[in-house]
Amino acid sequence: MGLGHVRRNLALAQAIVERHADASVLLVSGTHLGGAFRMPAGVDCITLPALGKHQSTGAYSARHLACPIDDIVGLRAQTIRAALERFDP
């Protein structure tokens, strides 16, 4: 989670497509800023609904949506599963 992870994963994705011209890389990000970065040819990004961590308890919850943690985790899991099935890495 976070911009450091996005930058590192984007650098890895760029290295993959530079070395393998026929490669396609689909990044999955938990931050809406993941899609704000310039994507090289052959790379794209899916943004999941965001989670937030409460400073006082350390518990996670939906950052923006008004739904229980189990629902947001389920939505994120279904989104990832659908992307994997359709993208078929």
N, CA, C and O atoms as a GROMACS GRO file, in nm:
protein
  356
    1MET      N    1   0.085  -0.118   0.000
    1MET     CA    2   0.000   0.000   0.000
    1MET      C    3   0.089   0.124   0.000
    1MET      O    4   0.190   0.129   0.070
    2GLY      N    5   0.052   0.221  -0.078
    2GLY     CA    6   0.125   0.346  -0.078
    2GLY      C    7   0.197   0.373  -0.209
    2GLY      O    8   0.209   0.286  -0.295
    3LEU      N    9   0.243   0.495  -0.221
    3LEU     CA   10   0.306   0.538  -0.345
    3LEU      C   11   0.440   0.472  -0.369
    3LEU      O   12   0.477   0.448  -0.485
    4GLY      N   13   0.514   0.440  -0.265
    4GLY     CA   14   0.642   0.370  -0.282
    4GLY      C   15   0.622   0.236  -0.349
    4GLY      O   16   0.700   0.198  -0.437
    5HIS      N   17   0.519   0.164  -0.308
    5HIS     CA   18   0.489   0.035  -0.370
    5HIS      C   19   0.450   0.052  -0.516
    5HIS      O   20   0.492  -0.027  -0.601
    6VAL      N   21   0.371   0.154  -0.545
    6VAL     CA   22   0.329   0.179  -0.683
    6VAL      C   23   0.450   0.210  -0.770
    6VAL      O   24   0.465   0.154  -0.878
    7ARG      N   25   0.538   0.298  -0.722
    7ARG     CA   26   0.657   0.334  -0.800
    7ARG      C   27   0.746   0.212  -0.824
    7ARG      O   28   0.796   0.193  -0.935
    8ARG      N   29   0.767   0.132  -0.721
    8ARG     CA   30   0.852   0.014  -0.736
    8ARG      C   31   0.790  -0.086  -0.834
    8ARG      O   32   0.860  -0.140  -0.920
    9ASN      N   33   0.661  -0.112  -0.820
    9ASN     CA   34   0.595  -0.207  -0.910
    9ASN      C   35   0.591  -0.154  -1.053
    9ASN      O   36   0.601  -0.233  -1.147
   10LEU      N   37   0.576  -0.024  -1.070
   10LEU     CA   38   0.578   0.034  -1.203
   10LEU      C   39   0.716   0.020  -1.266
   10LEU      O   40   0.728  -0.007  -1.386
   11ALA      N   41   0.821   0.038  -1.186
   11ALA     CA   42   0.957   0.020  -1.237
   11ALA      C   43   0.980  -0.126  -1.279
   11ALA      O   44   1.043  -0.152  -1.382
   12LEU      N   45   0.929  -0.220  -1.201
   12LEU     CA   46   0.940  -0.361  -1.238
   12LEU      C   47   0.863  -0.391  -1.366
   12LEU      O   48   0.912  -0.462  -1.454
   13ALA      N   49   0.742  -0.336  -1.376
   13ALA     CA   50   0.661  -0.356  -1.496
   13ALA      C   51   0.731  -0.301  -1.619
   13ALA      O   52   0.732  -0.364  -1.724
   14GLN      N   53   0.789  -0.182  -1.606
   14GLN     CA   54   0.859  -0.122  -1.718
   14GLN      C   55   0.979  -0.206  -1.760
   14GLN      O   56   1.004  -0.222  -1.879
   15ALA      N   57   1.051  -0.261  -1.664
   15ALA     CA   58   1.165  -0.347  -1.696
   15ALA      C   59   1.119  -0.473  -1.770
   15ALA      O   60   1.187  -0.519  -1.861
   16ILE      N   61   1.005  -0.527  -1.732
   16ILE     CA   62   0.952  -0.647  -1.798
   16ILE      C   63   0.918  -0.617  -1.944
   16ILE      O   64   0.959  -0.691  -2.034
   17VAL      N   65   0.844  -0.509  -1.968
   17VAL     CA   66   0.804  -0.480  -2.106
   17VAL      C   67   0.922  -0.434  -2.192
   17VAL      O   68   0.919  -0.450  -2.314
   18GLU      N   69   1.024  -0.376  -2.131
   18GLU     CA   70   1.143  -0.339  -2.208
   18GLU      C   71   1.221  -0.462  -2.252
   18GLU      O   72   1.280  -0.462  -2.360
   19ARG      N   73   1.221  -0.566  -2.171
   19ARG     CA   74   1.296  -0.688  -2.203
   19ARG      C   75   1.216  -0.788  -2.286
   19ARG      O   76   1.272  -0.874  -2.353
   20HIS      N   77   1.084  -0.775  -2.281
   20HIS     CA   78   0.996  -0.869  -2.351
   20HIS      C   79   0.892  -0.788  -2.428
   20HIS      O   80   0.790  -0.748  -2.371
   21ALA      N   81   0.916  -0.763  -2.554
   21ALA     CA   82   0.833  -0.673  -2.634
   21ALA      C   83   0.687  -0.718  -2.642
   21ALA      O   84   0.598  -0.635  -2.659
   22ASP      N   85   0.660  -0.848  -2.629
   22ASP     CA   86   0.523  -0.898  -2.639
   22ASP      C   87   0.453  -0.907  -2.503
   22ASP      O   88   0.341  -0.957  -2.495
   23ALA      N   89   0.518  -0.860  -2.397
   23ALA     CA   90   0.461  -0.869  -2.262
   23ALA      C   91   0.353  -0.763  -2.241
   23ALA      O   92   0.359  -0.653  -2.296
   24SER      N   93   0.256  -0.799  -2.160
   24SER     CA   94   0.156  -0.706  -2.110
   24SER      C   95   0.152  -0.721  -1.959
   24SER      O   96   0.146  -0.833  -1.908
   25VAL      N   97   0.154  -0.609  -1.888
   25VAL     CA   98   0.156  -0.611  -1.742
   25VAL      C   99   0.035  -0.535  -1.692
   25VAL      O  100   0.009  -0.422  -1.732
   26LEU      N  101  -0.040  -0.599  -1.604
   26LEU     CA  102  -0.156  -0.537  -1.542
   26LEU      C  103  -0.127  -0.522  -1.393
   26LEU      O  104  -0.121  -0.621  -1.320
   27LEU      N  105  -0.110  -0.399  -1.348
   27LEU     CA  106  -0.086  -0.370  -1.206
   27LEU      C  107  -0.219  -0.359  -1.135
   27LEU      O  108  -0.318  -0.313  -1.192
   28VAL      N  109  -0.223  -0.401  -1.010
   28VAL     CA  110  -0.341  -0.387  -0.925
   28VAL      C  111  -0.299  -0.301  -0.808
   28VAL      O  112  -0.205  -0.334  -0.736
   29SER      N  113  -0.369  -0.189  -0.788
   29SER     CA  114  -0.331  -0.093  -0.686
   29SER      C  115  -0.445  -0.067  -0.590
   29SER      O  116  -0.562  -0.064  -0.630
   30GLY      N  117  -0.412  -0.048  -0.464
   30GLY     CA  118  -0.511  -0.012  -0.364
   30GLY      C  119  -0.520   0.138  -0.342
   30GLY      O  120  -0.595   0.183  -0.256
   31THR      N  121  -0.445   0.215  -0.416
   31THR     CA  122  -0.452   0.360  -0.406
   31THR      C  123  -0.497   0.420  -0.539
   31THR      O  124  -0.451   0.378  -0.645
   32HIS      N  125  -0.586   0.517  -0.532
   32HIS     CA  126  -0.636   0.579  -0.655
   32HIS      C  127  -0.525   0.653  -0.728
   32HIS      O  128  -0.540   0.686  -0.846
   33LEU      N  129  -0.415   0.680  -0.662
   33LEU     CA  130  -0.303   0.748  -0.727
   33LEU      C  131  -0.222   0.654  -0.815
   33LEU      O  132  -0.136   0.700  -0.891
   34GLY      N  133  -0.247   0.524  -0.805
   34GLY     CA  134  -0.177   0.429  -0.891
   34GLY      C  135  -0.197   0.459  -1.038
   34GLY      O  136  -0.104   0.446  -1.117
   35GLY      N  137  -0.317   0.497  -1.074
   35GLY     CA  138  -0.347   0.529  -1.213
   35GLY      C  139  -0.302   0.668  -1.255
   35GLY      O  140  -0.316   0.705  -1.372
   36ALA      N  141  -0.249   0.746  -1.161
   36ALA     CA  142  -0.205   0.882  -1.193
   36ALA      C  143  -0.066   0.885  -1.256
   36ALA      O  144  -0.026   0.985  -1.315
   37PHE      N  145   0.008   0.776  -1.243
   37PHE     CA  146   0.141   0.768  -1.300
   37PHE      C  147   0.132   0.742  -1.449
   37PHE      O  148   0.037   0.678  -1.496
   38ARG      N  149   0.229   0.791  -1.524
   38ARG     CA  150   0.236   0.761  -1.667
   38ARG      C  151   0.269   0.613  -1.683
   38ARG      O  152   0.366   0.564  -1.626
   39MET      N  153   0.187   0.544  -1.760
   39MET     CA  154   0.208   0.401  -1.783
   39MET      C  155   0.283   0.383  -1.914
   39MET      O  156   0.244   0.439  -2.017
   40PRO      N  157   0.390   0.304  -1.911
   40PRO     CA  158   0.459   0.275  -2.037
   40PRO      C  159   0.373   0.185  -2.125
   40PRO      O  160   0.278   0.122  -2.077
   41ALA      N  161   0.405   0.179  -2.253
   41ALA     CA  162   0.334   0.089  -2.344
   41ALA      C  163   0.340  -0.052  -2.289
   41ALA      O  164   0.445  -0.098  -2.244
   42GLY      N  165   0.228  -0.121  -2.292
   42GLY     CA  166   0.222  -0.258  -2.245
   42GLY      C  167   0.190  -0.271  -2.097
   42GLY      O  168   0.187  -0.382  -2.044
   43VAL      N  169   0.166  -0.158  -2.029
   43VAL     CA  170   0.138  -0.160  -1.885
   43VAL      C  171   0.009  -0.081  -1.859
   43VAL      O  172  -0.012   0.026  -1.916
   44ASP      N  173  -0.076  -0.136  -1.772
   44ASP     CA  174  -0.196  -0.064  -1.730
   44ASP      C  175  -0.220  -0.095  -1.583
   44ASP      O  176  -0.152  -0.179  -1.525
   45CYS      N  177  -0.318  -0.028  -1.524
   45CYS     CA  178  -0.341  -0.039  -1.380
   45CYS      C  179  -0.489  -0.044  -1.349
   45CYS      O  180  -0.569   0.032  -1.405
   46ILE      N  181  -0.525  -0.133  -1.257
   46ILE     CA  182  -0.660  -0.139  -1.201
   46ILE      C  183  -0.651  -0.084  -1.059
   46ILE      O  184  -0.561  -0.121  -0.984
   47THR      N  185  -0.742   0.004  -1.024
   47THR     CA  186  -0.745   0.059  -0.890
   47THR      C  187  -0.858  -0.005  -0.810
   47THR      O  188  -0.974  -0.004  -0.853
   48LEU      N  189  -0.826  -0.060  -0.695
   48LEU     CA  190  -0.923  -0.122  -0.607
   48LEU      C  191  -0.984  -0.018  -0.513
   48LEU      O  192  -0.923   0.086  -0.489
   49PRO      N  193  -1.103  -0.044  -0.461
   49PRO     CA  194  -1.156   0.044  -0.359
   49PRO      C  195  -1.057   0.053  -0.242
   49PRO      O  196  -1.003  -0.049  -0.198
   50ALA      N  197  -1.035   0.173  -0.192
   50ALA     CA  198  -0.928   0.197  -0.094
   50ALA      C  199  -0.965   0.150   0.046
   50ALA      O  200  -1.081   0.153   0.087
   51LEU      N  201  -0.861   0.106   0.117
   51LEU     CA  202  -0.869   0.076   0.259
   51LEU      C  203  -0.797   0.186   0.336
   51LEU      O  204  -0.705   0.249   0.285
   52GLY      N  205  -0.839   0.208   0.458
   52GLY     CA  206  -0.771   0.301   0.547
   52GLY      C  207  -0.742   0.232   0.678
   52GLY      O  208  -0.818   0.146   0.722
   53LYS      N  209  -0.632   0.270   0.741
   53LYS     CA  210  -0.593   0.211   0.870
   53LYS      C  211  -0.615   0.315   0.980
   53LYS      O  212  -0.563   0.426   0.973
   54HIS      N  213  -0.693   0.277   1.079
   54HIS     CA  214  -0.720   0.367   1.192
   54HIS      C  215  -0.596   0.376   1.279
   54HIS      O  216  -0.541   0.275   1.322
   55GLN      N  217  -0.553   0.499   1.306
   55GLN     CA  218  -0.432   0.519   1.384
   55GLN      C  219  -0.446   0.467   1.527
   55GLN      O  220  -0.350   0.414   1.583
   56SER      N  221  -0.561   0.483   1.585
   56SER     CA  222  -0.578   0.445   1.726
   56SER      C  223  -0.587   0.294   1.747
   56SER      O  224  -0.535   0.242   1.846
   57THR      N  225  -0.652   0.223   1.653
   57THR     CA  226  -0.672   0.078   1.673
   57THR      C  227  -0.587  -0.008   1.581
   57THR      O  228  -0.564  -0.125   1.610
   58GLY      N  229  -0.540   0.049   1.471
   58GLY     CA  230  -0.466  -0.030   1.372
   58GLY      C  231  -0.556  -0.114   1.283
   58GLY      O  232  -0.508  -0.189   1.199
   59ALA      N  233  -0.688  -0.100   1.301
   59ALA     CA  234  -0.784  -0.178   1.222
   59ALA      C  235  -0.806  -0.111   1.086
   59ALA      O  236  -0.797   0.011   1.074
   60TYR      N  237  -0.833  -0.193   0.985
   60TYR     CA  238  -0.861  -0.142   0.851
   60TYR      C  239  -1.011  -0.129   0.830
   60TYR      O  240  -1.091  -0.202   0.888
   61SER      N  241  -1.048  -0.033   0.745
   61SER     CA  242  -1.188  -0.015   0.705
   61SER      C  243  -1.188   0.046   0.565
   61SER      O  244  -1.083   0.084   0.513
   62ALA      N  245  -1.305   0.055   0.507
   62ALA     CA  246  -1.316   0.120   0.377
   62ALA      C  247  -1.278   0.267   0.395
   62ALA      O  248  -1.326   0.333   0.488
   63ARG      N  249  -1.193   0.317   0.308
   63ARG     CA  250  -1.148   0.456   0.321
   63ARG      C  251  -1.256   0.555   0.279
   63ARG      O  252  -1.275   0.657   0.345
   64HIS      N  253  -1.325   0.527   0.169
   64HIS     CA  254  -1.422   0.623   0.116
   64HIS      C  255  -1.564   0.571   0.113
   64HIS      O  256  -1.659   0.649   0.126
   65LEU      N  257  -1.582   0.443   0.096
   65LEU     CA  258  -1.716   0.385   0.083
   65LEU      C  259  -1.777   0.359   0.220
   65LEU      O  260  -1.706   0.328   0.315
   66ALA      N  261  -1.907   0.372   0.230
   66ALA     CA  262  -1.979   0.345   0.354
   66ALA      C  263  -2.024   0.199   0.354
   66ALA      O  264  -2.141   0.169   0.329
   67CYS      N  265  -1.930   0.109   0.381
   67CYS     CA  266  -1.964  -0.033   0.387
   67CYS      C  267  -1.871  -0.104   0.486
   67CYS      O  268  -1.761  -0.055   0.512
   68PRO      N  269  -1.914  -0.216   0.539
   68PRO     CA  270  -1.834  -0.291   0.635
   68PRO      C  271  -1.704  -0.344   0.572
   68PRO      O  272  -1.696  -0.362   0.450
   69ILE      N  273  -1.605  -0.369   0.655
   69ILE     CA  274  -1.475  -0.417   0.608
   69ILE      C  275  -1.489  -0.547   0.530
   69ILE      O  276  -1.422  -0.565   0.428
   70ASP      N  277  -1.575  -0.637   0.575
   70ASP     CA  278  -1.592  -0.764   0.502
   70ASP      C  279  -1.643  -0.740   0.360
   70ASP      O  280  -1.602  -0.810   0.267
   71ASP      N  281  -1.731  -0.643   0.343
   71ASP     CA  282  -1.783  -0.613   0.210
   71ASP      C  283  -1.675  -0.554   0.120
   71ASP      O  284  -1.664  -0.592   0.003
   72ILE      N  285  -1.596  -0.462   0.172
   72ILE     CA  286  -1.492  -0.400   0.090
   72ILE      C  287  -1.384  -0.501   0.054
   72ILE      O  288  -1.332  -0.499  -0.058
   73VAL      N  289  -1.349  -0.588   0.148
   73VAL     CA  290  -1.249  -0.692   0.119
   73VAL      C  291  -1.304  -0.788   0.014
   73VAL      O  292  -1.231  -0.830  -0.076
   74GLY      N  293  -1.431  -0.823   0.024
   74GLY     CA  294  -1.493  -0.910  -0.076
   74GLY      C  295  -1.496  -0.846  -0.214
   74GLY      O  296  -1.470  -0.912  -0.314
   75LEU      N  297  -1.528  -0.718  -0.219
   75LEU     CA  298  -1.530  -0.645  -0.346
   75LEU      C  299  -1.391  -0.641  -0.408
   75LEU      O  300  -1.375  -0.660  -0.528
   76ARG      N  301  -1.290  -0.615  -0.324
   76ARG     CA  302  -1.153  -0.612  -0.374
   76ARG      C  303  -1.113  -0.750  -0.427
   76ARG      O  304  -1.051  -0.761  -0.533
   77ALA      N  305  -1.147  -0.855  -0.354
   77ALA     CA  306  -1.114  -0.992  -0.396
   77ALA      C  307  -1.182  -1.028  -0.527
   77ALA      O  308  -1.119  -1.087  -0.615
   78GLN      N  309  -1.310  -0.994  -0.540
   78GLN     CA  310  -1.382  -1.024  -0.663
   78GLN      C  311  -1.324  -0.948  -0.782
   78GLN      O  312  -1.319  -1.000  -0.893
   79THR      N  313  -1.282  -0.826  -0.760
   79THR     CA  314  -1.224  -0.745  -0.866
   79THR      C  315  -1.092  -0.806  -0.912
   79THR      O  316  -1.066  -0.816  -1.032
   80ILE      N  317  -1.009  -0.846  -0.817
   80ILE     CA  318  -0.881  -0.909  -0.851
   80ILE      C  319  -0.905  -1.041  -0.925
   80ILE      O  320  -0.840  -1.069  -1.026
   81ARG      N  321  -0.997  -1.121  -0.875
   81ARG     CA  322  -1.028  -1.250  -0.937
   81ARG      C  323  -1.075  -1.230  -1.081
   81ARG      O  324  -1.030  -1.300  -1.172
   82ALA      N  325  -1.165  -1.136  -1.103
   82ALA     CA  326  -1.217  -1.110  -1.238
   82ALA      C  327  -1.105  -1.063  -1.331
   82ALA      O  328  -1.098  -1.105  -1.446
   83ALA      N  329  -1.017  -0.977  -1.280
   83ALA     CA  330  -0.904  -0.930  -1.363
   83ALA      C  331  -0.813  -1.046  -1.401
   83ALA      O  332  -0.769  -1.055  -1.515
   84LEU      N  333  -0.783  -1.133  -1.306
   84LEU     CA  334  -0.696  -1.248  -1.335
   84LEU      C  335  -0.759  -1.343  -1.436
   84LEU      O  336  -0.692  -1.394  -1.526
   85GLU      N  337  -0.888  -1.367  -1.420
   85GLU     CA  338  -0.956  -1.458  -1.512
   85GLU      C  339  -0.962  -1.403  -1.654
   85GLU      O  340  -0.943  -1.477  -1.750
   86ARG      N  341  -0.989  -1.274  -1.668
   86ARG     CA  342  -1.002  -1.215  -1.801
   86ARG      C  343  -0.868  -1.182  -1.863
   86ARG      O  344  -0.848  -1.200  -1.983
   87PHE      N  345  -0.775  -1.133  -1.783
   87PHE     CA  346  -0.642  -1.097  -1.833
   87PHE      C  347  -0.561  -1.222  -1.863
   87PHE      O  348  -0.484  -1.225  -1.958
   88ASP      N  349  -0.579  -1.325  -1.781
   88ASP     CA  350  -0.516  -1.456  -1.800
   88ASP      C  351  -0.364  -1.446  -1.815
   88ASP      O  352  -0.308  -1.476  -1.921
   89PRO      N  353  -0.297  -1.404  -1.706
   89PRO     CA  354  -0.151  -1.388  -1.714
   89PRO      C  355  -0.079  -1.521  -1.740
   89PRO      O  356   0.044  -1.523  -1.749
   0.00000   0.00000   0.00000
